[in-house]
């Protein structure tokens, strides 16, 4: 049986969420990333991201996509013809 934490880390959003847990706990961005990436390696015997930069690009893309969808939803909510 796969642990819940491993299931969380399989999903990109879950990995990012685990990263932000570390940041909120007081770790630097890079420390939080390295801790979560090591945890991922512990479960799956490989790293999810090769380095912090590749992770940051993925994280930033996900954030931009979320913001774009949120703006679109607000626009449609308030400006329905």
N, C-alpha and C positions, 0 to 999 in steps of 0.2 A: 504494500500500500504506500502511495506517495504522500509524504507529509504536506500539510496545508501550506507551509512556508515555501516549499519547493514549487507547488502549484502556483503560488503568487508570483514567484520569480520567473516562471516560464512566460508569463505575459509581460509585454513591454510596459504597460501601465502599472502593473504590480511591481516590477523592478524599480520604476521611477518612484513609486510610492514608498518602497522600502528605503530608497536613497534619501527621500525627504524626511523619513523617520530619523535617520542618522543625523541629518543636518539640524533638525529640531532638537536632537539630544545634545548638540553642542559640537559635533564633529565639523571639520572644514568640509567643503564640497568634495575635494579630492579624497580625503580620508573616508567620507561616507561612501563614495563610489567604490573605492578599493575594498572596503569591508563587505559591501553587498556583492561585488564581483567575486570576491573570495568565497563568500557563502554560496553563490551560484556554482562555483567550481567544486565546492565540497559535495554538492548534490549531483552534478552532472559531468564531472571530470573534464570540464573545459570552461574557459571564460566566455561570458556572453558578449562582452565588448573587449576589443584589443587594448584600448587605452581610454583615458578620461575624455580626450577630444572626440572620439567616435561616439561615446555615450552622450556628451554634451550636445552634439549635433542632433542626435536622435531625440533627446529631451526637449531641445528647443523647437524642433519640428513639431513634436506632439503639442507643445504649448501654443505655437502659432496656429495649428490646426484647430485646437480647442477654442482659441480666441475668435477665429474667423467664424466658426460655427455658432458661437455665442452671439456675435454681432448680427449674423444672419437671422438667428431666431428672434432677437430683439426687434430687428427691422420689420420682420413679418408680423410680429405681435402688435406693434404700435401703428403700423402703416398699411393695414389691410384696406383695400378699396371697397 
